Amino acid sequence: MTSMQAYLLRRIILLIPTLIGVTFIVFMSVRFLPGDIVDSLAGEFAATPEYRKIIEEQYKLNDNMFTQYFEWLGGIITLDFGDSLLRRAPVNDLLRQKLPATIQLSAMSLTLSVIIAIPVGIISAIRQDSAMDYVGRSFAVASLATPNFWIAIMVITFGFVWFGWTAPIRYVAIWDDPIANLKLFWVPAVILGTSLSGTLMRLTRSAMLEVLRQDYVRTAWAKGLRERAVISQHVVRNALIPVITIIGGRIPTLVGGTVIIETIFTIPGMGRLFFDSIGERDYTTVQAIVIISAVLVVVSNLVTDMTYSIIDPRIRVR
Amino acid sequence: MARESVAAPVITQPWFRRSTGVLRALWRFVRHKPLGTFGAAVGLLMLLTALFADVIAPYGYAEFNIPERLQGPSWDHLFGTDNQGRDVFSRIVYGAQTSVITSFGAVTLAVVMATSIGLISAYYGGLVDLLFQRVVDIWIAFPGLLFIIFLVSILGASQLTLIIVIGFLFMAGSSRLLRSVAMATLAQPYTEAAKAVGARDSRIMIFHILPNMVPIILITVSVEIGAVILIESSLSFLGYGIPPPFPSWGRMLNESQRQMLNQPYLAIFPGLAIALVVYSLNMFGDALRDVLDPRLRGSR
């Protein structure tokens, strides 16, 4: 077995205790909820003893806590998150319904953030300390410092006050009516994309500056290559490798961002489902979303480290 | 780069470079890092505003005056009034308290825990390291804002819950960084020398390794305070911050949404306050990193 394979295997094995820990913490947190689950299910009616018995049997509330945990874990492994507490429907159905909007918003924002960040980062580095560099860097730090929900409110407020523009409320799937769909999505995607681009921009700039100082770049200049050739052939190619691998590391920020942006723009996605379910104390749905996001984070971290270690073998030693 | 440092003997260095006085170091920071100094000044201003909020604010944070509701900026009400006629300027001044208490509390908790975990994990290595790092793995897996909302909704929103939940979440990430710093120090000959003369573990950790972690700890603090202020305002915006009527910049933005047609100004000032403070702290953190991080020394 090569050292690469050994490293890969080690990392994948370490995923197991991490995911068990994550599910256990989420499961236990929900048990510490104040209030009685049967009462909250009964709603405005007081829970009668018969009702209580039915519910307790249905959700197996009287079982040993560990039995409950392993049963639930078994469900998750086979991708069955149980039934929503309040919506009387399998959580899976809800997720299937809400996932497309979130995937679309995330994909659009990530793409936009890359489209903004990489050219600005490159120009900032090759014209270091010029006016363009200062503008680019200020923009990057400003996008890191400005809360995306504030931008969203300002866009909604002044979009209406100045242009009479209001964000569409009705969601249309992209395969039904692409134009109506994009009318809803472009503003939220631009806001989220810009707020994600700050980190990428700073990273692109510093990676570029590092490569620009390398001996082989000096050689390329010395050979008399044109600037265009040096930058595009020798610098950008090498500088973008770490930048591309780190895009996966933006996933946790993206997940938080979709909760906020979907809530403000009433986009029916996972983030909004999470926010609503928390408010309604629908904890089976909440659990499912927290765990799915955690798995997403773990996997994207792993993929980031993997690609990085393939590119730069020194990383593996740690 | 290594050549430069060898070629610069102590004698040829100008006198002020050799001086290690705190005041001189500060003066050098001010001269070489104007943006960082600006950031530190704004941070200090926020701290003072929070400390002396009672003196600075012309009105109470919950002092309502219905006849004067929804006014634009004026001399009586610098930033205007909200839908209950409360003075927006005063509420922003008191809101600084929320930001300062949450961020300082959470970051102190995060950094103290991260330093201890990083130090112990690096020093003992082996099984201790393996166990500690697996716990850190689990914490890192939770997506920040989502998990904080989840925990706050379970524990109930209060100032203390916010500090603990945010503090625990920030602890994981920085403990990795601090562990790697501790490991690098552990590899130095003087740590080995201390072991050889029979120093106790606690002595080596506190007097030999910890001082070397201080620069990175300071950088971590300056970066995380801004990040916590952003998280706190997002939480308040979503309704999971500290409970009303005590003001928080995030919740003021949330409340402004309902008045957006009557009074668009309400959405401007709290957002500006957050952006200015976080921008300044980032600038200060960047400058601090340039000055303190040994890994960047000599890079420019």
Chai-1 contact restraints between the chains, C-beta under 6 A:
chainA,res_idxA,chainB,res_idxB,connection_type,confidence,min_distance_angstrom,max_distance_angstrom,comment,restraint_id
A,P17,B,R134,contact,1.0,0.0,6.0,A-B,restraint_1
A,T18,B,D137,contact,1.0,0.0,6.0,A-B,restraint_2
A,T18,B,I138,contact,1.0,0.0,6.0,A-B,restraint_3
A,T18,B,A141,contact,1.0,0.0,6.0,A-B,restraint_4
A,G21,B,I138,contact,1.0,0.0,6.0,A-B,restraint_5
A,V22,B,I138,contact,1.0,0.0,6.0,A-B,restraint_6
A,V22,B,A141,contact,1.0,0.0,6.0,A-B,restraint_7
A,S29,B,I154,contact,1.0,0.0,6.0,A-B,restraint_8
A,L33,B,I154,contact,1.0,0.0,6.0,A-B,restraint_9
A,V141,B,N282,contact,1.0,0.0,6.0,A-B,restraint_10
A,A145,B,A275,contact,1.0,0.0,6.0,A-B,restraint_11
A,A145,B,V278,contact,1.0,0.0,6.0,A-B,restraint_12
A,A145,B,Y279,contact,1.0,0.0,6.0,A-B,restraint_13
A,A145,B,N282,contact,1.0,0.0,6.0,A-B,restraint_14
A,T146,B,A275,contact,1.0,0.0,6.0,A-B,restraint_15
A,P147,B,L230,contact,1.0,0.0,6.0,A-B,restraint_16
A,P147,B,S233,contact,1.0,0.0,6.0,A-B,restraint_17
A,P147,B,I274,contact,1.0,0.0,6.0,A-B,restraint_18
A,F149,B,F237,contact,1.0,0.0,6.0,A-B,restraint_19
A,W150,B,L253,contact,1.0,0.0,6.0,A-B,restraint_20
A,W150,B,G271,contact,1.0,0.0,6.0,A-B,restraint_21
A,I153,B,L253,contact,1.0,0.0,6.0,A-B,restraint_22
A,I153,B,A267,contact,1.0,0.0,6.0,A-B,restraint_23
A,T157,B,M260,contact,1.0,0.0,6.0,A-B,restraint_24
A,T157,B,P264,contact,1.0,0.0,6.0,A-B,restraint_25
A,T157,B,A267,contact,1.0,0.0,6.0,A-B,restraint_26
A,V161,B,P264,contact,1.0,0.0,6.0,A-B,restraint_27
A,P252,B,P143,contact,1.0,0.0,6.0,A-B,restraint_28
A,P252,B,G144,contact,1.0,0.0,6.0,A-B,restraint_29
A,V255,B,P143,contact,1.0,0.0,6.0,A-B,restraint_30
A,V255,B,L146,contact,1.0,0.0,6.0,A-B,restraint_31
A,G256,B,G144,contact,1.0,0.0,6.0,A-B,restraint_32
A,G256,B,L145,contact,1.0,0.0,6.0,A-B,restraint_33
A,I278,B,S153,contact,1.0,0.0,6.0,A-B,restraint_34
A,V290,B,F150,contact,1.0,0.0,6.0,A-B,restraint_35
A,S293,B,P143,contact,1.0,0.0,6.0,A-B,restraint_36
A,S293,B,L146,contact,1.0,0.0,6.0,A-B,restraint_37
A,A294,B,A141,contact,1.0,0.0,6.0,A-B,restraint_38
A,A294,B,F142,contact,1.0,0.0,6.0,A-B,restraint_39
A,V297,B,A141,contact,1.0,0.0,6.0,A-B,restraint_40
A,V297,B,P143,contact,1.0,0.0,6.0,A-B,restraint_41
A,V298,B,A141,contact,1.0,0.0,6.0,A-B,restraint_42
